[in-house]
Amino acid sequence: MPYGTVNADLMTTSDGVSSSGLYGFKNRIINGAMVIDQRNAGASVSQSNAYGYINDRWWVYQPNVGTAQRVSTGNSDFPYALRVQRTAANTGTTIVTAGQVIETNNCQDLAGQTITVSAYLTAGANFSAASSQVYISVITGTGTDQGAFAGFGSASWTGWANTLASATTISTTRTKYSASVTIPAGTNEIGLRVYWYPTGTAGAADYVDITGVQLEKGSVATSFDYRPYGTELALCQRYFYKHNTSWGSSYNSSNSTLIGYPFKVTMRAQPTMDSGAAFSVNTGSAGTPTVFAGTGTGTDGNVIYVYNSASNWTTAAVIGLNAGFSAEL
C-alpha cells in the first residue's frame, strides 16, 4: 500500500496515523455549530419549567425562569452559539440542560465502539454553577427513537444508561472540552446533553454558550466537521421544516379547496403542524377563509383544506401558509 493511503477497514493510514479525522460526516451531531435556527431566527425564547426546541435539533430544559437563543459570538470559526441563561434575580437552582437525541439510523453502528464528545463552552460573567462546573453527558438506550421528551433525562428509555458524565470547570474564555467513552453493546439510541446546577441568585450574565459540538467514533477529539450550509440545512429539515409561502388557486365558485405541496426533504416521520400555523388569503379574493386544517400529511408533503363558511369564492385566490412541521425526536 503506498505511503499515506487510507486503509478504510482499519481506519488508519498506512503510516499508522488515525484516519478518523479525514472523513466527512464524522460528526453524528446535527447543527453542532448552531448555524441553523428555522424556528426562532435568533430570537430569545422565554422558558420556565419547560422543554423547548431552540436552534434546529437542539432542545433546552429550563425549569427555572430563563431564556434560550442563538447568539452571535464574533468568532470566525464558530459565529454562533446556543446561549442558555437564567434570568437575573431568579433563585431557581434546578438542573438546566441542553441536548440532542441522535436518530437510531445514525448511531446503531456505534454500539461497542469508543466515541469522543467535544464542545466549546463559554461561561457568562455571572455564571453561578457550583465551582463553575458543567457536565457533558452521553445517554444510551436499547430502544428505537424514543425521543428527548420520552424519558431521556428520567431513565425511562429502554435500557437507559448514563454512559458518560464528565464534569468540567468552564470560564469566560471559550475553551474546547472533550471526553471519551465506550458505547455499550446493544445500544440502539444515543443522546448528548450539556447540563449544570445553578446556585444562589442569578446575575445579569448567568449563562453558558455552547457551540462546536461533535460526537465521533474514535478516542481522540479531531477537528470540527464543517459541512456546507445547504447540507446542514437539509439535515435539519428532516426533523423540522419551516414553510412560508403562497399558492395560487382557482375556486370555481366553490367554498373549499385542497392544496398540496412537497416538503424540501423526506422527513424522519409523519410530522405534526405547529399550533402557531398562520394561513392567509389575498385581499383581492371574495370571501374570507374561516377554517383551515392540515390533512393527509406524510413524510414527503402535506395537503391543507381551506374552507370559507360564509360564502363561495367567486374569484381566484392566493393562499398563504406560515407554519412549522416537526418530526423531532
VOGU-3710 file (C-alpha; in Angstrom, 3 decimals, decimal comma):
1> mpygtvnadl> 0,000/0,000/0,000  1,534/3,387/-0,955  2,645/5,735/1,811  -0,182/7,872/3,150  -3,051/5,945/1,562  -6,029/5,005/3,706  -6,882/1,560/4,981  -10,648/2,008/5,359  -11,095/-1,232/7,306  -8,547/-0,367/9,984
11> mttsdgvsss> -9,417/3,362/9,951  -5,685/4,180/9,897  -3,369/5,467/7,216  -0,553/3,199/6,076  1,894/5,258/8,109  -0,066/4,497/11,274  -1,921/7,796/11,670  -5,563/7,597/12,687  -7,803/8,441/9,765  -10,836/9,249/11,922
21> glygfknrii> -10,434/12,945/11,179  -10,040/12,525/7,432  -13,611/11,641/6,518  -16,595/13,932/6,066  -19,779/13,332/8,055  -17,819/12,029/11,022  -19,951/14,173/13,366  -23,148/12,426/14,483  -24,470/15,684/15,945  -26,509/17,780/13,511
31> ngamvidqrn> -26,148/21,574/13,668  -23,319/21,342/16,181  -22,136/24,839/15,191  -25,644/26,250/15,856  -25,878/27,876/12,407  -29,453/26,753/11,624  -32,341/28,308/13,554  -35,517/27,905/11,478  -37,907/28,288/14,404  -36,697/31,467/16,048
41> agasvsqsna> -34,117/33,139/13,771  -32,064/34,107/16,806  -34,967/35,480/18,837  -34,869/34,909/22,584  -37,264/32,233/23,849  -38,547/32,623/27,408  -38,664/29,410/29,406  -39,937/28,406/32,804  -40,314/24,763/33,769  -40,362/23,770/30,111
51> ygyindrwwv> -38,705/21,766/27,369  -38,402/23,504/24,039  -36,538/23,266/20,744  -34,403/26,339/20,114  -31,724/26,028/17,402  -32,550/23,235/14,988  -32,177/19,794/16,591  -31,279/21,355/19,980  -33,721/21,315/22,867  -33,345/23,087/26,200
61> yqpnvgtaqr> -34,865/22,180/29,555  -35,061/25,289/31,722  -37,067/24,602/34,910  -36,078/27,953/36,374  -37,071/31,297/34,845  -34,730/31,878/31,941  -34,181/32,206/28,220  -32,519/30,323/25,378  -31,461/31,601/21,978  -28,897/31,511/19,225
71> vstgnsdfpy> -26,383/34,337/19,693  -23,591/35,767/17,581  -20,154/35,101/19,046  -17,999/37,426/16,968  -15,707/34,489/16,138  -14,952/33,462/12,573  -14,615/29,727/13,297  -17,898/29,453/15,203  -20,003/32,573/14,510  -22,971/31,271/16,545
81> alrvqrtaan> -23,624/29,620/19,880  -26,634/28,360/21,807  -26,957/30,540/24,916  -28,902/29,169/27,875  -29,425/31,807/30,549  -31,062/32,118/33,937  -32,934/35,406/34,300  -31,338/37,987/36,594  -32,581/37,780/40,210  -34,011/34,294/39,688
91> tgttivtagq> -33,295/31,943/42,589  -34,270/28,634/40,985  -31,500/26,056/41,249  -32,930/23,036/39,402  -30,753/21,381/36,756  -30,559/23,189/33,381  -29,963/21,054/30,288  -29,340/21,454/26,547  -29,294/18,342/24,410  -29,817/16,440/21,213
101> vietnncqdl> -31,015/12,891/20,561  -29,423/11,052/17,636  -31,741/9,080/15,380  -31,329/5,301/15,646  -30,416/5,080/11,952  -27,436/7,371/12,622  -25,938/5,722/15,701  -26,531/1,953/15,648  -23,012/1,347/14,339  -21,511/2,987/17,446
111> agqtitvsay> -22,535/0,094/19,718  -19,417/-1,400/21,276  -17,232/1,383/19,873  -15,238/4,127/21,575  -16,629/7,579/20,859  -15,393/11,049/21,731  -17,557/14,058/22,503  -16,169/17,574/22,226  -17,684/21,032/22,633  -16,694/24,666/23,005
121> ltaganfsaa> -18,135/26,161/26,197  -18,071/29,723/27,495  -19,385/30,961/30,836  -21,136/34,288/31,276  -19,584/36,753/33,715  -22,127/35,768/36,391  -22,267/32,023/35,735  -23,357/30,583/39,056  -22,933/26,796/39,000  -21,008/25,386/41,940
131> ssqvyisvit> -17,273/25,501/41,108  -18,362/26,676/37,622  -18,857/23,029/36,721  -20,683/21,848/33,615  -21,324/18,205/32,774  -21,043/16,659/29,315  -23,167/13,531/29,297  -23,956/10,713/26,881  -27,148/8,723/27,458  -27,604/5,359/25,722
141> gtgtdqgafa> -30,555/3,023/25,308  -31,566/-0,183/23,553  -34,900/1,069/22,212  -35,626/2,805/18,929  -36,088/6,573/18,549  -37,785/7,037/21,923  -37,011/10,732/21,861  -35,932/13,616/24,042  -39,179/14,051/25,942  -39,966/10,360/26,411
151> gfgsaswtgw> -37,669/9,514/29,294  -34,289/10,701/28,000  -33,494/12,525/31,246  -35,588/10,434/33,615  -34,154/6,966/32,977  -37,289/5,825/31,149  -35,673/4,801/27,875  -35,484/1,054/27,348  -32,051/0,023/28,630  -31,318/3,600/29,775
161> antlasatti> -27,727/4,184/30,886  -25,800/7,320/31,785  -22,796/6,083/29,834  -20,746/9,255/30,224  -20,980/12,078/32,757  -17,839/14,162/32,512  -17,559/17,212/34,769  -15,516/20,176/33,611  -14,876/23,635/35,025  -15,574/26,378/32,486
171> sttrtkysas> -14,568/30,032/32,371  -15,390/33,223/30,496  -12,718/32,253/27,953  -14,109/29,992/25,241  -12,451/26,589/25,617  -12,768/23,210/23,905  -13,579/20,327/26,224  -13,682/16,636/25,320  -14,255/13,211/26,833  -14,258/9,638/25,516
181> vtipagtnei> -16,268/6,558/26,437  -17,089/3,100/25,082  -20,709/2,748/23,984  -22,333/-0,419/25,428  -23,024/-3,363/23,146  -26,659/-3,448/22,061  -27,046/0,344/22,068  -29,679/1,488/19,599  -30,141/5,157/20,519  -27,850/7,855/21,880
191> glrvywyptg> -28,457/11,279/23,339  -25,999/14,004/24,262  -26,620/16,626/26,902  -24,778/19,536/28,493  -26,094/20,368/31,952  -25,350/22,246/35,161  -26,834/23,108/38,554  -27,276/26,855/39,204  -26,686/28,192/42,689  -27,777/31,309/44,569
201> tagaadyvdi> -29,345/34,307/42,859  -28,747/34,862/39,147  -26,822/37,886/37,958  -27,269/39,673/34,651  -24,966/37,271/32,769  -25,694/33,886/34,329  -25,411/31,777/31,175  -23,470/29,196/29,207  -22,696/29,472/25,474  -22,434/26,122/23,664
211> tgvqlekgsv> -21,042/25,573/20,165  -18,775/23,346/18,084  -20,382/20,195/19,481  -19,160/16,940/17,967  -19,733/13,244/18,686  -17,472/10,995/16,629  -16,119/7,496/16,501  -12,614/7,162/17,977  -10,722/8,012/21,151  -9,440/11,444/20,086
221> atsfdyrpyg> -11,306/14,719/19,550  -10,495/15,704/15,968  -11,146/18,996/14,198  -14,763/20,061/13,819  -16,640/18,592/10,855  -17,731/21,699/8,935  -20,439/20,845/6,426  -21,777/23,209/3,724  -24,650/25,379/4,963  -27,089/23,861/2,455
231> telalcqryf> -26,159/20,353/3,562  -26,627/21,203/7,242  -29,990/22,827/6,484  -31,194/19,732/4,631  -30,123/17,529/7,555  -32,136/19,750/9,910  -35,190/19,761/7,630  -35,534/16,011/8,076  -36,670/16,843/11,635  -38,211/20,310/11,303
241> ykhntswgss> -39,345/22,243/8,252  -40,415/25,884/8,311  -42,836/26,638/5,492  -43,625/30,215/4,481  -45,039/30,629/1,011  -48,211/31,117/-1,055  -50,011/29,313/-3,839  -52,455/30,454/-6,480  -55,745/28,600/-6,613  -58,968/28,993/-8,576
251> ynssnstlig> -62,051/28,037/-6,597  -64,612/27,847/-9,399  -67,404/29,262/-7,224  -66,726/26,705/-4,506  -66,307/27,449/-0,811  -63,474/24,967/-0,246  -60,321/23,639/-1,828  -57,431/21,295/-1,186  -53,876/22,470/-1,774  -50,900/20,126/-1,685
261> ypfkvtmraq> -47,186/20,846/-1,520  -43,983/18,834/-1,038  -41,500/19,160/1,805  -37,933/20,107/0,914  -36,627/16,697/2,060  -38,232/13,468/3,228  -38,929/13,930/6,922  -37,970/11,407/9,615  -41,599/10,535/10,352  -45,029/11,944/9,649
271> ptmdsgaafs> -44,734/15,465/11,088  -47,162/17,480/13,144  -48,058/21,035/12,152  -47,332/23,519/14,926  -50,179/25,189/16,774  -48,974/28,622/15,687  -49,619/27,983/11,989  -50,904/31,077/10,199  -52,920/30,982/6,975  -53,992/33,908/4,852
281> vntgsagtpt> -55,892/34,676/1,658  -55,107/37,655/-0,551  -57,488/40,606/-0,180  -58,453/40,531/-3,869  -60,428/37,340/-3,320  -64,091/37,384/-2,475  -64,860/35,899/0,910  -62,719/35,255/3,948  -61,479/31,781/4,885  -62,549/30,844/8,379
291> vfagtgtgtd> -61,466/27,216/8,684  -58,119/25,723/7,769  -56,899/22,233/8,529  -53,917/20,052/7,693  -54,908/16,721/6,173  -53,093/13,862/4,509  -49,709/14,766/5,969  -46,972/12,313/5,014  -43,189/12,305/5,181  -42,834/13,842/1,719
301> gnviyvynsa> -45,528/16,501/1,692  -48,774/17,867/3,062  -52,300/18,695/1,932  -54,288/21,518/3,531  -58,028/22,027/3,450  -59,192/25,627/3,030  -62,820/26,451/3,753  -64,932/29,602/3,651  -68,024/29,149/5,784  -69,582/32,467/4,775
311> snwttaavig> -69,968/32,001/1,024  -68,417/30,637/-2,112  -65,334/32,285/-3,529  -66,091/33,957/-6,810  -62,561/34,813/-7,911  -59,170/33,136/-7,828  -57,343/33,448/-4,547  -53,795/33,116/-3,300  -53,496/31,097/-0,131  -50,520/31,664/2,163
321> lnagfsael> -49,165/29,375/4,851  -46,610/30,127/7,554  -46,124/27,009/9,632  -43,590/24,649/11,112  -43,757/20,896/10,636  -41,959/18,831/13,258  -40,767/15,201/13,132  -38,328/15,763/16,011  -37,252/13,086/18,433
//
